[in-house]
């Protein structure tokens, strides 16, 4: 599920896209990274094992896209997404969670630009992540 529309010609990117993956399951993180690295080797992939680690990473640098689970210890995905929306409004936010099907569309739209159910296929993941990377470029997305 993706909110917003992509303009026909987003601006070209002048730096490598920076992606932050957040999940407390090391196997999920490794799998996500593997799929993205093989398919999009130019992307700069960073990982965080919980919301607290993700917040530290966000203090150290800007990310174009953040994909996060919702159920995590310390700072959960709901809190992380709310903080991202407030402090990094230009970052494309994606929910990757088994809870996606239980959240209403308005709740998802308030938290994130897109969602991917967990588990998902590599094709589903790549489709949404490629959309998010294009959307994160200047002129690439109109948020609704």
SVG drawing of the C-alpha trace seen along z (x, -y; Angstrom):
<svg xmlns="http://www.w3.org/2000/svg" viewBox="-9 -19 36 34">
<polyline fill="none" stroke="black" stroke-width="0.4" points="0.0,0.0 1.5,-3.3 0.2,-6.8 1.1,-9.8 1.9,-10.0 5.2,-10.1 5.8,-12.9 6.8,-11.7 10.4,-13.0 11.9,-13.1 15.1,-14.9 18.3,-12.8 20.0,-11.8 23.5,-13.2 24.4,-10.9 23.9,-7.2 20.4,-6.6 20.7,-5.9 18.3,-3.3 17.7,-2.4 16.2,1.0 14.9,1.5 13.9,4.8 14.7,6.7 15.0,10.0 18.5,10.4 17.4,13.0 14.8,10.6 17.4,7.8 20.0,10.0 17.4,11.2 16.2,7.6 19.8,6.4 20.7,9.4 17.7,8.8 18.3,5.0 22.1,5.3 21.9,7.9 19.2,6.0 20.3,2.4 24.1,2.5 24.4,-1.3 22.1,-1.8 23.8,-2.5 22.1,-0.1 22.2,-0.6 20.6,1.5 19.3,1.0 18.0,3.7 15.5,1.6 14.0,-1.9 16.6,-3.2 19.4,-2.2 17.5,-3.7 17.1,-7.1 20.9,-7.1 21.5,-6.5 19.1,-9.3 21.0,-11.7 24.2,-10.8 22.9,-11.3 20.1,-11.7 18.2,-8.7 16.2,-8.8 14.0,-5.8 13.3,-4.1 11.7,-0.6 10.7,0.5 8.9,3.2 6.3,2.1 6.8,4.5 10.2,4.0 11.7,3.5 12.5,0.1 11.3,-2.3 8.7,-0.5 8.0,-1.2 4.9,-3.4 7.1,-5.8 9.9,-5.7 7.6,-6.6 5.9,-9.4 9.4,-10.9 10.5,-10.5 7.4,-12.2 8.0,-15.1 11.8,-15.5 12.6,-14.1 9.5,-14.9 11.5,-14.3 12.3,-10.7 10.0,-8.1 8.6,-5.9 7.6,-2.3 6.0,0.2 7.2,3.8 5.2,5.8 2.8,8.7 0.5,6.1 -0.2,4.3 -3.3,6.3 -4.8,5.3 -4.1,1.6 -6.7,-0.5 -5.7,-2.4 -6.0,-5.8 -3.7,-4.6 -1.1,-3.4 -1.4,-6.6 -0.9,-8.7 2.3,-6.7 3.9,-5.9 3.9,-6.4 3.7,-2.7 3.5,0.7 4.6,4.2 3.1,7.2 5.5,9.5 6.3,12.0 6.5,10.7 8.2,11.8 11.4,10.3 9.4,8.8 7.0,7.1 9.8,5.7 11.7,4.4 8.7,2.9 7.9,0.8 11.5,-0.1 12.2,-1.2 9.1,-3.3 10.3,-4.8 13.7,-5.5 12.3,-7.4 9.8,-9.2 12.6,-10.4 14.2,-12.4 13.5,-16.1 10.2,-16.4 9.6,-12.7 6.5,-12.5 3.4,-14.4 2.2,-13.3 -1.6,-13.0"/>
</svg>
